[in-house]
Amino acid sequence: MIKGHEQDQIRLSDVARVTKGYVKPEREGLLYDTLPAIAISIAMEEGGNILQLGKKVDAKLSELKEDIIPAGIDFQKGILSTGTGEKCH
């Protein structure tokens, strides 16, 4: 609601069409195996150990999956970069 200048109220629906949903077509979207997805970028600090970072990421994902993330939501590692532009899986 919008308060008018003399205590009158105007509902947004009085002057616009209001819908609930997503913008179509999606302006920015991500798919993984044809399913909607969210990407999270994780970067190692300078001087860090990449193997330890990988173990910490795996542990945190397991913790989140067990305690916080609802059933049916899955995690997949997408692309890991070595920082040199070379990609590995």
C-alpha positions in Angstrom: 0.0 0.0 0.0 1.0 3.5 -0.7 -0.1 6.3 1.6 -1.6 9.2 -0.3 -1.3 12.9 0.5 -4.7 13.1 2.3 -4.7 9.9 4.3 -6.0 7.9 1.4 -4.3 4.7 0.5 -3.5 3.3 -2.9 -2.8 -0.4 -3.4 -0.1 -1.2 -5.9 -2.6 -3.5 -7.6 -4.8 -0.4 -8.3 -2.2 0.9 -10.7 -0.1 -2.1 -11.8 -0.4 -5.9 -12.4 1.2 -7.7 -9.4 2.4 -11.3 -9.8 4.5 -13.6 -7.8 7.2 -15.5 -9.6 10.4 -15.3 -11.5 11.4 -13.0 -14.3 10.9 -14.7 -17.7 13.0 -15.1 -19.6 15.6 -15.5 -17.0 18.3 -12.8 -17.4 20.9 -14.7 -15.5 20.5 -18.4 -14.8 22.7 -21.4 -14.3 22.0 -25.0 -15.2 23.9 -28.1 -14.1 22.9 -31.3 -15.9 19.8 -29.4 -17.2 18.6 -28.5 -13.7 18.5 -25.0 -12.1 21.6 -24.5 -10.0 23.5 -22.1 -7.8 27.2 -21.6 -8.1 29.6 -20.8 -5.3 33.1 -19.8 -5.9 35.8 -20.8 -3.4 39.3 -19.4 -3.7 42.3 -20.4 -1.7 44.3 -17.8 0.2 47.9 -17.2 -1.0 50.2 -19.8 0.5 47.4 -22.2 1.3 47.4 -25.9 0.8 45.0 -27.0 -2.0 44.6 -30.5 -0.6 43.6 -29.2 2.9 41.2 -26.7 1.3 39.6 -29.5 -0.7 39.2 -31.6 2.5 37.7 -28.6 4.4 35.2 -27.9 1.5 34.2 -31.6 1.4 33.7 -31.6 5.2 31.6 -28.4 5.2 29.4 -29.7 2.3 28.8 -32.9 4.2 27.9 -31.0 7.4 25.5 -28.7 5.5 23.9 -31.6 3.7 23.3 -33.4 7.0 22.2 -30.5 9.2 20.9 -27.6 7.1 20.1 -28.3 3.5 16.7 -29.8 2.8 16.2 -33.3 1.3 16.4 -33.3 -2.5 19.1 -30.6 -2.7 22.4 -31.9 -3.9 25.9 -30.6 -4.2 28.2 -31.2 -7.2 31.6 -29.9 -7.8 31.7 -28.2 -11.1 35.1 -26.9 -12.4 38.2 -26.6 -10.3 40.8 -24.3 -11.7 44.5 -24.4 -10.9 44.7 -20.7 -11.2 46.8 -20.9 -14.3 43.8 -21.2 -16.6 44.2 -24.9 -16.8 41.1 -26.8 -15.8 40.8 -30.1 -14.0 37.9 -32.2 -12.8 
